[in-house]
Structures are given as C-alpha cells and as structure tokens.
Amino acid sequence: MARYYRADTERNQPVSTEITGYAVSALVYLHALSGDARFLDRASQAARFLTGAAWDSASAAMPFELSQAAPTYFFDCGIVVRGLLAAWRATGGGEFRDTAISLGESLARDFVSAEGGIHPILSLPAKSPVERDPTRWSRSPGCYQLKSAMAWFDLAEATGRAEFRARYDRALEDALRQCEEFLPGDPDPLKVMDRLHAFCYFLEGLLPRATDPACARALADGIERTAGLLREIAPRFERSDVYAQLLRVRLHAGYAGAVPIDRAAAEWEAARLAEFQATSGDPRIDGGFYFGRRQGEWLPYVNPVSTAFAQQALALWDGSAGGVVGGPRPLRHLLI
C-alpha cells in the first residue's frame, strides 16, 4: 500500500510497510463489518507481502520502505505487528503470528535503550539509533509511541508471554509521565494540528487499560484538550485523521465505560469528518478521504490511512458497526 495518492499529479507514493500494516487491519475490519470474503482475501495478500517480500528474517528487521537505504521505525513496526495479528485472528494463518512474534521481539531487543526508553528510528542494517530531531515528533520519542506498544499487549494475549505485557506496561508508565508536555508542543498552530494526530495515538494506546483510574483520567483530559485545540485551529488547518481518531477514542472510551460520550461533540466531529470524503469519476479517488484542508481548500492527498480511520469512526458513530462492537473479541482488536 502506498503512503498516499497525489490527486494533482496522479501518482502514488512508494509502498510503505506501515501503511500496508494499517491496510491489513482495515481490510480485516471491513470483512468483520460486511462479511465480504474479498476483504479477507486482500488482507491475506497484504499480510503475505509483509511476511515475505518486506520482512528481513536474517536480520529480523522490517524496513520503512523496500529500499536498501530505508531505516526502520518503532512506530511502523508496531503497526505491522498489529496488522499481522489481525490477519492471524481472522484466518488462522500461522505465518502471520510467527512473524508478528519475531518482530515484537525485535522491537524489545533493538529499539529499547539501556535506560528503558524507546529509540524512534534505527538505521539498517546496523540497527544503530538515528539522530533525533526535536522539531519533528516522528523523529523523537514521546507518548505517541504507546499506540505501537499496544503490539506487545496484543502479543501477550496471543502467546501468553508475560514479558510482552511487561513491555507494554513500561511503555504505558512512560507515556503517562510524558503526555502533559506533548501539547501544544509548538508555537505554530499548523504544527500543533500535526501533533494532535500523534497525541491521538497516545489516547488510542491507553485503550487496553482504559478503565484503570490513571488511564481513564488521561483519556478524559486528552479528549477534552484535543477537541479544544482542534476547534481552535480548524479554520486555518484541519486533518481528517484527527477528526476520525478523536471520534473513535470518544466512542471506544465510552463503550469501555471509561469516559462518558459527549454526544453533541461527537456529532459535530462526525459531520466535519464526513465532509472530507471525495466523490469523483476517478476510482483512485472516489470514496477516499482527503488528508486535510487548509484555509478551506483541499490538500491534494487522498490518504489510505485517513480513509480507514474515517470509515471506522463513522461506522461506529452511525451504528452500522453494532454487530462488530457486540462481537466476541475485544473492540480494541478491531481498532485500525
């Protein structure tokens, strides 16, 4: 799966392992929602790409993109683990689980520093930490990494191995300590909007422990802070994924009994989010969601992850996901 599609130049970005991992989770979710076997078939194909062409079994590494110069990101790898586990739960494919375990072990072995922190990026093949950039959240450690640390929580459930659960618990402890300083994090409102996207990853990462008192407080406070900044900045710049992530967190936290759902706020977010869906005679765009809008003008990026987040958020909000929400698996397993 390409990182995004440029609607103005009609070109896809290079294939991304992270975005492919998200695609696997999204396709499994759409299969659960619709029962359409085509979704599960495509999810399996994408998962086999990750376990085959993308996974470097000799060095136990999952590169950012399929090029020799590509580094590996902690965040991306966690998303791949969760996608592979989603495919394994849906199909029983043992190779998906096996690679997820190996990659989860690599996350603990290669990315965790001697002090217990998480390196955001490693160079390949040396697996040396890449110099951090404090001006870019994706190149710095922070509370947002908790979403990918959910991979360890899910691996603990899949394997029964306590060391995976302990890794998630340590990441949770660190994220709760770091979260207060993440927002706004920059004097430029446009960059604050980007940080809201990352901060929502932190909120999503809290969901396995949503009803723990400290996590419930962090969810309640984080939802309020994100919603306030989103409304404040939206007239200048707004991102569809932030609307979708905030709406999903509201609903997941509400279903978990951690934070009551503010239905008026959720309704406003759902209505704004729906505006981002494209209608076009071009099938590469039609039905997708635009990444963002600046000063009322669409940015020319149709983003597969924004689309997946938005579809899930709106399905949860309009009730069409009711059968999935009431299913036998924890709702967070279906969180894309």
C-alpha positions as CSV (number, residue, x, y, z in Angstrom):
1,M,0.0,0.0,0.0
2,A,1.3,3.4,-0.9
3,R,1.7,6.0,1.8
4,Y,-0.8,8.3,-0.1
5,Y,-2.0,9.2,-3.5
6,R,-1.3,12.6,-5.1
7,A,-4.5,13.6,-6.7
8,D,-2.9,16.6,-8.5
9,T,-0.1,14.6,-10.1
10,E,-1.9,11.3,-10.3
11,R,0.9,9.4,-8.6
12,N,1.2,7.1,-5.7
13,Q,4.0,7.5,-3.1
14,P,6.3,4.4,-2.6
15,V,5.0,1.3,-0.9
16,S,5.1,1.6,2.9
17,T,5.2,-1.3,5.3
18,E,3.5,0.7,7.9
19,I,0.6,1.7,5.6
20,T,0.4,-1.9,4.4
21,G,0.1,-2.9,8.1
22,Y,-2.8,-0.5,8.5
23,A,-4.4,-1.8,5.3
24,V,-4.4,-5.3,6.7
25,S,-6.1,-4.2,9.9
26,A,-8.6,-2.1,7.8
27,L,-9.4,-5.0,5.5
28,V,-10.0,-7.4,8.3
29,Y,-12.3,-4.8,10.0
30,L,-14.2,-4.4,6.7
31,H,-14.6,-8.1,6.5
32,A,-16.0,-8.3,10.0
33,L,-18.4,-5.5,9.2
34,S,-19.6,-6.8,5.8
35,G,-18.8,-10.5,5.7
36,D,-17.5,-9.9,2.1
37,A,-14.8,-12.5,1.5
38,R,-12.9,-10.2,-0.9
39,F,-11.8,-8.1,2.0
40,L,-10.3,-11.0,3.9
41,D,-8.6,-12.3,0.7
42,R,-7.0,-8.9,0.1
43,A,-6.0,-8.7,3.8
44,S,-4.3,-12.1,3.5
45,Q,-2.4,-11.0,0.3
46,A,-1.2,-7.8,2.0
47,A,-0.1,-9.8,5.1
48,R,1.8,-12.3,3.0
49,F,3.6,-9.3,1.4
50,L,4.7,-8.2,4.9
51,T,5.9,-11.7,5.9
52,G,7.5,-12.4,2.6
53,A,8.9,-9.5,0.5
54,A,9.1,-7.0,3.3
55,W,10.3,-9.0,6.3
56,D,14.1,-9.4,6.5
57,S,14.2,-12.7,8.5
58,A,18.0,-12.9,8.5
59,S,18.4,-9.6,10.5
60,A,14.9,-9.6,12.0
61,A,14.0,-6.2,10.6
62,M,11.0,-4.5,9.0
63,P,12.2,-1.6,6.9
64,F,10.2,1.6,6.5
65,E,10.1,1.1,2.7
66,L,11.6,-1.5,0.4
67,S,14.9,0.1,-0.4
68,Q,18.4,-0.6,0.8
69,A,18.7,2.8,2.4
70,A,15.5,2.6,4.3
71,P,15.6,2.8,8.1
72,T,13.2,1.1,10.5
73,Y,10.8,2.9,12.7
74,F,9.5,1.6,16.1
75,F,6.1,3.1,15.4
76,D,5.8,1.5,11.9
77,C,6.8,-1.9,13.2
78,G,4.2,-1.9,15.9
79,I,1.5,-1.1,13.3
80,V,2.8,-4.1,11.2
81,V,2.6,-6.4,14.2
82,R,-1.0,-5.4,14.9
83,G,-1.9,-5.9,11.3
84,L,-0.4,-9.4,11.2
85,L,-2.1,-10.3,14.4
86,A,-5.4,-9.1,12.9
87,A,-4.8,-11.3,9.9
88,W,-3.9,-14.3,12.1
89,R,-7.0,-13.9,14.3
90,A,-9.2,-13.7,11.1
91,T,-7.6,-16.5,9.1
92,G,-5.6,-18.7,11.5
93,G,-2.5,-18.2,9.3
94,G,0.4,-19.3,11.5
95,E,3.0,-17.5,9.4
96,F,1.3,-14.2,10.3
97,R,1.5,-14.9,14.0
98,D,5.1,-16.2,13.8
99,T,6.4,-13.1,12.0
100,A,4.4,-10.8,14.4
101,I,6.2,-12.5,17.4
102,S,9.6,-12.2,15.8
103,L,9.0,-8.6,15.0
104,G,7.7,-8.0,18.5
105,E,10.9,-9.5,19.9
106,S,12.9,-7.2,17.6
107,L,11.0,-4.2,19.0
108,A,12.1,-5.1,22.5
109,R,15.6,-6.2,21.6
110,D,16.6,-3.5,19.1
111,F,14.6,-0.3,19.9
112,V,14.6,-0.3,23.7
113,S,17.6,1.6,25.1
114,A,19.7,0.5,28.1
115,E,17.7,3.1,30.2
116,G,14.4,1.6,29.1
117,G,13.4,4.4,26.6
118,I,12.4,3.7,23.0
119,H,14.5,4.8,20.1
120,P,12.1,6.1,17.4
121,I,14.3,5.2,14.4
122,L,17.2,2.8,13.7
123,S,19.4,2.6,10.7
124,L,19.7,-0.6,8.7
125,P,21.5,-3.0,8.7
126,A,23.5,-1.8,11.7
127,K,20.3,-1.1,13.8
128,S,22.0,2.0,15.2
129,P,19.8,4.8,16.6
130,V,19.3,7.6,14.2
131,E,19.9,11.1,15.4
132,R,16.8,12.6,16.9
133,D,15.1,15.8,15.7
134,P,13.2,17.6,18.5
135,T,11.3,19.7,15.9
136,R,9.7,16.6,14.4
137,W,7.6,14.4,16.6
138,S,8.1,11.3,14.4
139,R,11.8,11.6,14.9
140,S,11.7,11.9,18.6
141,P,10.5,9.7,21.4
142,G,7.2,10.5,23.1
143,C,3.8,9.4,24.4
144,Y,2.5,8.7,20.8
145,Q,4.7,5.6,20.8
146,L,2.1,3.9,23.1
147,K,-0.1,3.0,20.1
148,S,2.7,0.8,18.7
149,A,3.5,-0.5,22.1
150,M,-0.1,-2.0,22.0
151,A,1.6,-4.6,19.8
152,W,3.3,-6.0,22.9
153,F,-0.1,-6.1,24.8
154,D,-1.7,-8.0,21.8
155,L,1.3,-10.3,21.6
156,A,1.0,-11.1,25.3
157,E,-2.6,-12.2,24.6
158,A,-1.6,-14.2,21.6
159,T,1.3,-16.0,23.2
160,G,0.7,-15.9,27.0
161,R,4.2,-14.5,27.4
162,A,4.4,-12.2,30.4
163,E,7.5,-10.3,29.1
164,F,5.4,-8.8,26.3
165,R,2.8,-7.5,28.8
166,A,5.6,-6.1,30.9
167,R,7.0,-4.2,27.9
168,Y,3.6,-2.6,27.3
169,D,3.2,-1.7,30.9
170,R,6.6,0.0,31.0
171,A,5.7,2.0,27.8
172,L,2.4,3.0,29.4
173,E,4.1,4.2,32.5
174,D,6.5,6.3,30.4
175,A,3.7,7.7,28.2
176,L,1.6,8.8,31.2
177,R,4.6,10.6,32.5
178,Q,5.3,12.3,29.2
179,C,1.9,13.2,27.9
180,E,1.4,16.5,29.7
181,E,4.3,18.1,27.8
182,F,3.3,16.9,24.3
183,L,0.6,19.5,23.6
184,P,0.7,22.1,22.2
185,G,4.4,21.5,21.8
186,D,4.9,24.1,19.1
187,P,4.1,27.8,18.6
188,D,2.9,27.2,15.0
189,P,-0.8,26.2,15.1
190,L,-0.4,24.2,11.8
191,K,2.3,22.0,13.5
192,V,0.0,21.7,16.6
193,M,-2.6,20.1,14.3
194,D,0.0,17.6,13.3
195,R,0.8,16.9,16.9
196,L,-2.9,16.4,17.6
197,H,-2.7,13.4,15.2
198,A,0.2,12.0,17.2
199,F,-1.4,12.7,20.5
200,C,-4.5,10.7,19.5
201,Y,-2.1,7.8,19.0
202,F,-1.3,8.1,22.7
203,L,-5.0,8.1,23.6
204,E,-5.6,5.0,21.4
205,G,-2.7,3.3,23.2
206,L,-4.4,3.8,26.5
207,L,-7.4,1.7,25.5
208,P,-6.1,-1.7,26.7
209,R,-6.1,-0.2,30.2
210,A,-9.0,2.3,29.6
211,T,-10.7,1.7,33.0
212,D,-7.6,1.9,35.1
213,P,-8.1,5.2,37.1
214,A,-4.9,6.9,35.7
215,C,-5.7,5.9,32.1
216,A,-9.4,6.9,32.4
217,R,-8.3,10.3,33.7
218,A,-5.7,10.7,30.9
219,L,-8.4,9.7,28.4
220,A,-10.9,12.2,29.7
221,D,-8.3,15.0,29.9
222,G,-6.8,14.1,26.5
223,I,-10.2,14.0,24.7
224,E,-11.0,17.5,26.1
225,R,-7.7,19.0,25.2
226,T,-7.7,17.5,21.7
227,A,-11.2,18.7,21.0
228,G,-10.5,22.2,22.2
229,L,-7.3,22.6,20.1
230,L,-8.9,21.0,17.1
231,R,-11.8,23.5,17.1
232,E,-9.4,26.4,17.6
233,I,-7.1,25.6,14.7
234,A,-9.6,24.1,12.3
235,P,-10.4,27.4,10.5
236,R,-6.8,27.5,9.4
237,F,-5.9,23.9,9.0
238,E,-7.7,20.6,9.7
239,R,-6.9,17.0,9.2
240,S,-9.4,14.3,8.6
241,D,-7.5,11.7,10.6
242,V,-7.6,13.9,13.7
243,Y,-11.4,14.1,13.5
244,A,-11.6,10.4,12.9
245,Q,-9.1,9.5,15.7
246,L,-10.8,11.7,18.2
247,L,-14.2,10.4,17.4
248,R,-13.0,6.8,17.6
249,V,-11.4,7.4,21.0
250,R,-14.6,9.0,22.3
251,L,-16.6,6.0,21.3
252,H,-14.1,3.3,22.4
253,A,-13.6,5.0,25.8
254,G,-17.4,5.3,26.2
255,Y,-18.0,1.7,25.2
256,A,-15.3,0.6,27.7
257,G,-17.1,2.6,30.5
258,A,-14.0,4.8,31.0
259,V,-15.3,8.2,29.8
260,P,-19.0,9.2,29.1
261,I,-19.6,10.0,25.5
262,D,-20.2,13.7,24.8
263,R,-22.7,13.1,22.0
264,A,-23.0,16.7,20.9
265,A,-19.3,16.9,20.4
266,A,-19.2,13.5,18.7
267,E,-22.0,14.6,16.3
268,W,-20.1,17.7,15.3
269,E,-16.9,15.7,14.7
270,A,-18.7,13.1,12.6
271,A,-20.3,15.8,10.5
272,R,-17.0,17.6,9.9
273,L,-15.3,14.3,9.1
274,A,-17.9,13.3,6.5
275,E,-17.1,16.4,4.5
276,F,-13.6,15.0,3.7
277,Q,-14.9,12.1,1.7
278,A,-14.2,12.5,-2.0
279,T,-16.7,11.9,-4.8
280,S,-15.0,11.5,-8.2
281,G,-15.3,9.7,-11.5
282,D,-11.7,8.6,-10.9
283,P,-11.8,5.3,-9.0
284,R,-8.5,6.0,-7.4
285,I,-10.1,8.9,-5.5
286,D,-13.8,8.1,-5.3
287,G,-14.9,7.2,-1.8
288,G,-11.5,8.1,-0.3
289,F,-10.9,10.7,2.3
290,Y,-8.7,13.8,1.7
291,F,-5.9,14.2,4.1
292,G,-6.5,17.8,5.0
293,R,-8.0,21.2,4.3
294,R,-6.1,24.5,4.7
295,Q,-8.0,27.8,4.8
296,G,-11.0,25.9,3.3
297,E,-9.0,24.5,0.4
298,W,-8.4,20.7,0.0
299,L,-4.9,19.5,0.0
300,P,-4.2,17.1,-3.0
301,Y,-3.6,14.0,-0.9
302,V,-6.0,11.1,-0.7
303,N,-4.7,9.1,2.2
304,P,-5.5,5.4,2.7
305,V,-5.0,5.6,6.5
306,S,-7.2,8.6,6.8
307,T,-9.8,6.8,4.8
308,A,-9.6,3.7,7.0
309,F,-9.7,5.7,10.2
310,A,-12.7,7.7,8.9
311,Q,-14.7,4.7,7.7
312,Q,-14.3,3.0,11.1
313,A,-15.1,6.2,13.1
314,L,-18.3,6.8,11.0
315,A,-19.4,3.2,11.1
316,L,-19.1,3.3,14.9
317,W,-20.9,6.6,15.1
318,D,-23.8,5.7,12.8
319,G,-24.4,2.3,14.4
320,S,-23.6,0.2,11.4
321,A,-20.8,-1.4,13.4
322,G,-23.2,-2.6,16.1
323,G,-22.7,-6.3,15.3
324,V,-18.9,-5.9,15.4
325,V,-18.9,-4.0,18.6
326,G,-21.0,-6.7,20.3
327,G,-18.9,-9.5,18.9
328,P,-16.7,-12.0,20.9
329,R,-13.4,-10.1,20.5
330,P,-12.4,-7.0,22.4
331,L,-13.3,-3.9,20.5
332,R,-9.7,-2.6,20.6
333,H,-8.6,-5.6,18.5
334,L,-10.5,-4.0,15.6
335,L,-9.0,-0.6,16.2
336,I,-7.2,0.2,12.9
